[in-house]
């Protein structure tokens, strides 16, 4: 039985899932600064900055949502701070 172990499976550019998570977490600091300065950041800008790596892109959006940002939807493809 073949089992996919996320710690050793290579994703884009030969990185493991854990390495991709670390990259996404590290990139989020820069994205948060851009959101603070511009009030929003489009999904396209994030995708360009992660080098079109789909896994890191998705993890970045996930971590931004966990940190309290509105990541939008398919009709509003942008990330911004929640307004209370």
Protein Blocks (a to p, Z undefined) as FASTA:
>chain_A
ZZddfklmccehhiafklmmmmmmmmmmmmmmmmmmnopacfklmmmmnoopaklmmmmm
mmmmmnopaebjfklgcdddddZZ
